[in-house]
Amino acid sequence: MLNFFGVLIPFLLIHIICDFYLQSNKWVEEKKTHTYRSSVLYLHSLLHGIALIIPALVLGIHWRSIVCLVTIVAISHFVIDLWKVTTVNGDKFSYFIIDQALHVLVLAIIAFHMTGGLTIDTILQNENFSNCIMIIFGYLLILKPTSIVIGSVLQKYPISDTNTNNIGINGLVAGGELIGYLERVLILTFTLVGSYAAVGFVLAAKSIFRFGELNKSNDRGMTEYVLIGSLLSVVITTLVGTLMAFGLDVKIK
């Protein structure tokens, strides 16, 4: 019997190749301009379906199943892409995530149907299931919840109106949140693999680029504001990562 991930991973590989490497920017723009009248939209969708014949043959899937596979993937890809190119503000990152999630979901459902070997009981009984849940929980915890905590703490240290003359406060806050997300993801990842030296590298790199401009502004209040937020981000993420590392029995490198 075929393995679920043994089927899904080759399917995802074909999806990535067709959607990102075999689709030029010209194709993308043409789909946006002509929508359902674009021949490129039909060609791109059909390419996704036909390309899956390669892994299907390697996996020894029956030809009838291959025909169904090509048909379902081609049609579903057409519908999803058509929705995206006809949606207002479809270029936003959130729509890109939804678009890709839908494509992956279709492939996952097909792989599940073809294998039938992955059940809820099988997942729950897997020895790595609890570790995966812990890791997912950790990453979710350090993103939005941690940002809310940091924002609540920083409310006690408001920036005066005169500070906004030197640095755009809205840009600082918006950019700082994104930088914080990326920073915490890197710190947690390095902590979970036991590479604390890499965590130090991340902090050093951020300090050079983040605080350099602030120091030039001669605005001590703004510098302290950013420094407090950064240190809170680092401390919370390091504590979460360290606790998770103990639970996962990660060795320090």
C-alpha positions in Angstrom: 0.0 0.0 0.0 1.2 3.5 -0.9 2.3 5.8 2.0 0.5 9.0 2.4 3.5 11.3 2.6 5.3 9.2 0.0 2.5 10.3 -2.4 1.9 13.8 -1.1 5.6 15.0 -1.2 6.2 14.1 -5.0 2.8 15.8 -5.8 3.9 18.9 -3.8 7.2 18.9 -5.7 5.5 19.0 -9.0 3.2 21.8 -7.8 6.1 23.9 -6.7 7.9 23.4 -10.0 4.9 24.2 -12.1 3.6 27.1 -10.0 6.9 28.9 -9.3 9.5 27.8 -11.8 7.5 27.1 -15.0 5.2 30.1 -14.6 6.7 33.4 -15.8 5.7 36.9 -14.6 4.3 37.4 -18.1 1.9 34.5 -17.6 0.8 35.9 -14.2 0.0 39.4 -15.7 -1.8 37.9 -18.6 -4.1 35.9 -16.3 -4.9 39.0 -14.3 -5.6 41.0 -17.5 -7.8 38.5 -19.4 -9.0 36.2 -16.4 -11.1 33.4 -17.8 -10.4 34.5 -21.4 -6.7 33.9 -20.9 -5.3 30.9 -22.8 -2.4 30.9 -20.3 -4.8 30.2 -17.4 -6.0 27.0 -19.2 -2.5 26.0 -20.2 -1.1 26.6 -16.7 -3.9 24.5 -15.1 -3.5 21.7 -17.6 0.3 21.7 -17.1 -0.3 21.1 -13.4 -2.4 18.1 -14.1 -0.3 16.5 -16.8 3.0 17.0 -14.9 1.6 14.8 -12.1 1.6 11.8 -14.5 5.4 11.6 -13.9 5.2 10.8 -10.1 2.0 8.8 -10.6 3.8 6.4 -13.0 6.8 6.2 -10.8 4.6 5.3 -7.8 2.8 2.7 -9.9 -0.7 4.2 -9.7 -3.3 2.7 -11.9 -4.0 4.5 -15.2 -7.7 5.1 -14.3 -6.6 6.8 -11.1 -4.0 8.8 -13.1 -6.8 10.1 -15.5 -8.9 11.1 -12.5 -5.8 12.8 -10.9 -5.0 14.8 -13.9 -8.6 15.9 -14.4 -9.2 16.9 -10.7 -6.0 18.8 -10.3 -6.3 20.7 -13.6 -9.9 21.7 -12.9 -9.3 22.6 -9.3 -6.2 24.6 -10.2 -8.2 26.5 -12.8 -11.0 27.4 -10.4 -8.6 28.5 -7.6 -6.4 30.6 -9.9 -9.5 32.1 -11.5 -10.8 33.1 -8.1 -7.5 34.7 -7.2 -7.1 36.7 -10.4 -10.7 38.0 -10.3 -10.6 39.0 -6.6 -10.1 42.6 -5.7 -6.7 43.1 -4.1 -5.8 39.5 -5.1 -2.1 40.4 -5.0 -2.1 40.7 -1.2 0.0 38.2 0.7 -3.0 36.8 2.5 -4.6 35.8 -0.8 -1.4 34.2 -1.9 -1.4 32.1 1.3 -5.0 31.1 0.8 -4.4 30.3 -2.9 -1.4 28.0 -2.0 -3.3 26.4 0.9 -6.2 25.4 -1.3 -3.8 23.9 -3.9 -2.0 21.9 -1.2 -5.4 20.8 0.4 -6.5 19.4 -3.0 -3.3 17.4 -3.3 -3.5 16.2 0.3 -7.1 15.0 -0.2 -6.1 13.1 -3.4 -3.1 11.5 -1.6 -5.3 10.5 1.3 -7.8 8.9 -1.0 -5.2 7.0 -2.9 -3.5 5.6 0.1 -6.2 5.3 2.7 -3.4 4.4 5.2 -3.5 7.6 7.2 -6.2 7.7 9.9 -6.8 9.8 13.0 -5.8 6.9 15.2 -2.6 6.4 13.2 -1.7 10.1 13.7 -2.6 10.1 17.4 -0.6 6.9 18.1 2.5 8.2 16.4 5.4 8.7 18.8 6.2 12.1 17.3 2.7 13.4 17.5 3.0 15.1 20.9 6.3 16.7 19.8 4.8 18.1 16.7 1.9 19.6 18.7 4.4 21.1 21.2 6.4 22.7 18.3 3.3 24.1 16.6 2.1 25.5 19.9 5.5 27.1 20.5 5.6 28.9 17.1 2.0 30.1 17.5 2.8 31.4 21.0 5.7 33.5 20.0 3.9 35.3 17.1 0.7 37.2 17.8 0.3 36.4 21.6 3.9 37.6 22.2 3.3 40.7 20.2 0.2 41.5 22.3 2.2 41.1 25.5 5.1 43.3 24.2 2.6 46.0 23.1 0.9 46.0 26.5 4.2 46.5 28.2 5.3 49.2 25.9 2.1 51.2 26.6 3.7 52.1 29.9 6.5 53.8 28.0 4.8 56.1 25.4 6.8 58.0 22.9 6.3 61.8 23.0 5.0 63.6 19.9 8.3 65.4 19.4 9.9 62.0 18.7 7.7 61.5 15.6 9.6 64.3 13.9 12.7 62.2 13.7 11.2 58.8 13.0 7.9 57.8 11.5 6.2 56.1 14.4 3.7 54.2 12.4 6.4 52.8 10.1 8.5 52.0 13.2 5.6 50.0 14.9 4.5 48.2 11.7 8.1 47.4 10.6 9.0 46.5 14.2 6.2 43.9 14.4 7.3 42.2 11.2 10.9 42.3 12.3 9.9 40.8 15.7 8.0 38.0 14.0 11.0 37.0 11.9 13.4 37.5 14.8 11.4 35.2 17.1 10.9 32.5 14.5 14.7 32.4 14.0 15.5 32.4 17.7 13.0 29.7 18.5 14.2 27.6 15.5 17.8 27.9 16.5 16.9 27.1 20.2 15.0 24.0 19.2 18.0 22.7 17.3 20.3 23.5 20.2 22.3 26.2 18.4 22.5 29.1 20.9 25.5 30.5 19.1 23.3 31.2 16.1 20.8 33.0 18.4 23.7 35.3 19.4 24.4 36.0 15.7 20.8 37.0 15.1 20.8 39.4 18.0 24.1 40.9 16.9 22.9 41.4 13.4 19.7 43.0 14.5 21.5 45.3 16.9 23.8 46.6 14.2 21.0 47.5 11.7 18.2 48.3 14.1 19.9 50.5 16.6 22.4 52.2 14.4 19.9 54.6 12.8 18.2 55.2 16.2 21.5 56.3 17.8 22.1 58.7 14.9 18.8 60.4 15.7 20.0 61.4 19.2 16.6 60.4 20.4 17.1 58.5 23.6 13.4 57.9 24.3 12.9 56.2 20.9 16.0 54.1 21.4 14.9 52.9 24.8 11.4 52.2 23.4 12.8 49.9 20.7 15.4 48.4 23.0 12.7 47.4 25.6 10.5 45.8 22.9 13.5 43.9 21.4 14.7 42.6 24.7 11.2 41.5 25.7 10.9 39.7 22.4 14.2 37.9 22.9 13.6 37.0 26.5 10.1 35.6 25.9 11.2 33.6 22.9 14.3 32.3 24.6 12.4 31.1 27.6 9.7 29.4 25.5 12.4 27.8 23.3 14.4 26.6 26.3 11.4 25.0 28.0 10.5 23.3 24.7 14.1 22.2 24.2 14.0 20.5 27.6 10.7 18.8 26.8 12.1 17.6 23.4 15.4 16.6 25.0 17.4 18.8 22.6 21.2 18.8 23.1 23.1 22.1 23.0 25.5 22.4 20.2 
